[in-house]
Amino acid sequence: MSALVRIGVVGSVVTALCCAGVLTPLLVAGLAAAGLGALTQRLDLVLLPVLWVFLLTTAAGW
């Protein structure tokens, strides 16, 4: 398995868990600590494009 596929799969799984609400508290705390707390109001607008990028990365490496 190439590195591109591994990165895409791991990123997709983590992003999907954040979208499902499993890792959302950690994401909110991390964004607030990084000074990006304004992004927490609409996480779906951030997470869904990131999920697509990781899925496309997986497809490109396949």
DRENVO-213163 format. One record per residue (C-alpha): residue in three letters; x, y, z. Coordinates in nm, 3 decimals, always signed. Layout:
// residues N
residuo_east_north_up
ALA_X_Y_Z
...
***
This chain:
// residues 62
residuo_east_north_up
MET_+0.000_+0.000_+0.000
SER_+0.143_+0.336_-0.098
ALA_+0.195_+0.624_+0.142
LEU_-0.068_+0.828_-0.042
VAL_-0.333_+0.563_+0.022
ARG_-0.236_+0.535_+0.390
ILE_-0.255_+0.910_+0.439
GLY_-0.590_+0.925_+0.261
VAL_-0.742_+0.638_+0.456
VAL_-0.625_+0.759_+0.798
GLY_-0.732_+1.115_+0.721
SER_-1.071_+0.999_+0.595
VAL_-1.136_+0.790_+0.905
VAL_-1.035_+1.067_+1.146
THR_-1.240_+1.326_+0.957
ALA_-1.542_+1.094_+0.942
LEU_-1.518_+1.040_+1.318
CYS_-1.511_+1.417_+1.368
CYS_-1.815_+1.455_+1.141
ALA_-1.997_+1.186_+1.339
GLY_-1.935_+1.372_+1.664
VAL_-1.700_+1.119_+1.821
LEU_-1.391_+1.341_+1.813
THR_-1.567_+1.677_+1.797
PRO_-1.484_+1.783_+2.157
LEU_-1.114_+1.723_+2.090
LEU_-1.138_+1.914_+1.764
VAL_-1.307_+2.211_+1.930
ALA_-1.046_+2.220_+2.206
GLY_-0.763_+2.195_+1.954
LEU_-0.901_+2.473_+1.735
ALA_-0.955_+2.696_+2.038
ALA_-0.601_+2.633_+2.158
ALA_-0.466_+2.720_+1.813
GLY_-0.660_+3.047_+1.809
LEU_-0.906_+2.925_+1.547
GLY_-1.212_+2.911_+1.771
ALA_-1.424_+3.096_+1.515
LEU_-1.421_+2.786_+1.296
THR_-1.608_+2.586_+1.559
GLN_-1.939_+2.756_+1.482
ARG_-1.976_+2.578_+1.150
LEU_-1.756_+2.269_+1.166
ASP_-1.948_+2.101_+0.885
LEU_-1.830_+2.371_+0.645
VAL_-1.473_+2.284_+0.737
LEU_-1.490_+1.907_+0.784
LEU_-1.681_+1.806_+0.472
PRO_-1.433_+1.962_+0.225
VAL_-1.147_+1.811_+0.426
LEU_-1.317_+1.471_+0.403
TRP_-1.345_+1.507_+0.026
VAL_-0.977_+1.599_-0.001
PHE_-0.875_+1.287_+0.192
LEU_-1.110_+1.067_-0.012
LEU_-0.965_+1.207_-0.335
THR_-0.615_+1.151_-0.197
THR_-0.705_+0.787_-0.136
ALA_-0.845_+0.754_-0.488
ALA_-0.537_+0.918_-0.642
GLY_-0.306_+0.678_-0.461
TRP_-0.510_+0.373_-0.550
***
